[in-house]
Amino acid sequence: MGRLPATILTARANGRRHTSANKENIAPAPPRQSVRRADGLQAKLLSAERQILQQKEQIDKLSTERASAVRKANRWKSEAAAARAAVPDVDPRILAALDAVSSKADRLQKHLDASRVDRSRLQMARDRAHAKLANSVSPRTVARRIRAAKTLVLKDSSGAIPYNVSDLIRNLVCHCNVSVRNCFLVVRFVAEAFGLELSGSFGKTAVSDALREIIVIGNCQLVDSLTTAKGVTMMTDGTTDRNQHYQGAHMSVKHVDDSCESLFLSLHRQHSHTAEQQAEDLDKDMDQALQIYADSPLALERPVEKRDWMTLWVGVNSDHASEMKKTSEVCKEKVQRFDRITRGHDALNELPDEEYIRIGDETYSYLIECAGGYDSWVALDTAEQEKRFSEAMDTVAYRIGLDCFNALPPWQRESIDLWVWTGCCMHKEMNIVVAGTGRMAEYWPSVGLEGPIIQPNKDNAAAIALGESAAQERALAISPSGGAVLAAGCGALVRHKEAKRGYQRTWNNFTLEHEGHNLEYPDTNRNRFQAVCEGSRIIIVDWKTFVDFMGLIYHKKKTPGFTNFEQNIYDALFDDATLTECAALALCAQCATKIYVAMARAAANAIDLRDLHYRLLAHLRFLAENSSTVVDTSPTESYVTCALDGQPYMDVELFYAVQYRRQSGLLGQLPGVFTALMTGAADKLEASFMTEYAPDSPIARAHPYDLDRLFMPPTNDRSESILAFMRRTHHAQPNIGDDMLNAKAFCKYNNAYRWVSKQPPPVREYIRSAARKLDLAARSREYALAEVAHLRSEAARNADRIVRKQAELDERTKRLDEYEPRRIRDPDDVHMKMDKAVLELELEWHRYRGLPQGEEHAIHIAKNRLPSLKLKIPALQAAIRELNRVEDEDAAVLDHPPTAPMQLVT
């Protein structure tokens, strides 16, 4: 055997000298068997002490019972002796009762004595266990173990943070909103509160590293959910924050055991809010997740490839905006193209080597020809050559895969190409109410009645007060009115979105004193669903409260009065037409829309809501035809036919308030207004919001087996909530990056802590190592540069557009100057057989130099208003006649100017 190195021998010798020098101060370490035996004895000791405590409690209870029984027996004995002395003959039953009490007391005494014996025996066993424990383990070892049990280890001997501490850090930051710099302070204060000692510490860098791990955890969790999935859909929505567009996406998964879950996918900025950009970002997000998962140990046990993900993706759920529907179509095309390419590559791989090489050579020759020759092809770098060759082979594979796909049976092709889009039910409800509100505004002029009072802003009110003028007409035309405007205005008055404005605190205190409780008004200042209908309900039910509150506002000022905004609300509160619309909106929510959203949410899957939407459509039509039943019938009877679910109304007080007003001679047009509201809502629902449930829709055509793969949340709640989370986080942390924002969302909405806590140590180790390799700064810089490049491109495009528009303007001005004066003055010269170039030139002159825009016979500046020759001829004739009349009047005024009045000279 070779000799050990000198350094190791020296260290070993130093260690021996150090040990012998301090041997008298250090107790010898107990052997392993002694330690295990001490652990067992300590457990037995704790068990014995628990038994002694239980026995003590039992003895105390028995002692109390015995003492009570003895006192009762002695009292009865004395009473019996006195009775026996007073009465010679004692009832035998009394003697039997006395004997029973005496025997019970004796039994209790025996039980008490036995318990004392057991207690003594257990105390002796505890003393023996204490003695054995003292002989087995030293007191210092016991103290060390107690100290270890009361110590929270934040860093192990190697300087690494334990996994449970990393989970704690993530939960504090993501769930409790603890800042990065205060995370260690919170841990220290909690440890002090529970009497724990801390071993080690961590700083902001460790907290940031723990948050970076969430990115890896979240992506692995997303892909791991696909291993048991039979169908996946995407849910997406966007908003603008700080002049930048943000798009949030969720992944809804239906598993093979029919359980469903929605997982947060991504939240990031987008340069251009287009369908193509959104589809590309979704593809990139999943590619990133698949790559992270492929490098993890999870992929060895449960591998997932992109073709698996594309096969599972069967639809998109979003709101009803046109770009969101287009996004669904773009994603559908991507999935189908990927399927064809995959099938083509599979077919190519099955070809003989000679055939495959021949196809590759032909593709290579085609690329050289397209590049401009062999020299041009060689001049390209290797990466560009490989990229072009891969794209060309994908094109070949797509053609082959398309043929393979077309050769399949029709039912199989439909199952492969299954794609479903569904819209958010909350957006449906909101938009049909908006459509019904517009139909209510059209009702008043249709019956020849004056509509709701207008509520102009300060500038328009001043213009209206000037008298008849063009400014007054414009102010009257653009000033809003109606019940929805009043409901929103009351929300801005008593629940303003800015804390420094409005009467929030005053309103709460006033309603607490006036009603005995706080009357919470809905937040109508934001785009909240059902807020306007709920606000209208409060206005009708608590109308007197609003009037009294407005009087308080009026008189509390040093100079009593209303602002223009307050005056609008006060006037509208006493306008019967406005209150009629408020009542119609409130009844709409109670009878249909509020119940509809509740039933949609209860269904849990939008695929199952076809019958509900047709039921809602039929119910809206029924309400439109039977508005008097809703308005005038007792609410304890009308709910059977007028409520969508046939259940009692949520707020019966509203119906009584409406009927009381009608009995007072108010709300006379409510049945007609309610009919208009229901008709507009039904027409909008049928025309725009039932396409996914139409008889020829993908849902109607799909096989039940394919529908079983689909899970789509009925509402866009999760997308709305993630966007609200983004706004709150930006408000609290203005400089947070997109990656850290996504990390917090993964932990908060996907419950990543529960998932990662179930993973074995190899997976946890991979997560930690992969997170250290993420270059978040480079990713952020890449996006920043791409954003600046996009802004420069947009600026250049807009500048070019302005230059081209100015050139067109100059050219048109030159062309019209050459046409001056106008050539055609007789309307009869305009006919169907005239020269088309002359006709277009004459129309162009009248658009820009004829009658002012807005006049009745003026040629509209938009060319598409007159698409055909049959419309152009009469429009031009009318414009010429009107212009001739105006010119004749101007000429008459010039020929005979009015005489100025004489002035008297004093």
Helices and strands as residue ranges (DSSP letters): H 6-21, G 23-25, H 32-86, H 92-136, H 139-149, E 151-153, H 163-174, H 183-193, E 197-199, H 204-226, E 229-241, E 244-255, E 260-270, H 275-294, H 298-301, H 306-312, E 313-318, H 322-349, H 353-371, H 374-379, H 382-406, H 410-416, E 420-423, H 425-446, H 458-465, H 470-478, H 483-494, H 504-515, H 531-541, H 543-556, H 564-573, H 576-588, I 589-593, H 594-603, G 606-608, H 610-625, H 627-632, H 635-642, H 652-663, H 670-688, G 691-693, H 698-701, H 704-707, H 717-732, H 738-749, H 752-757, H 761-773, H 776-819, G 827-829, H 836-849, G 863-865, H 869-895
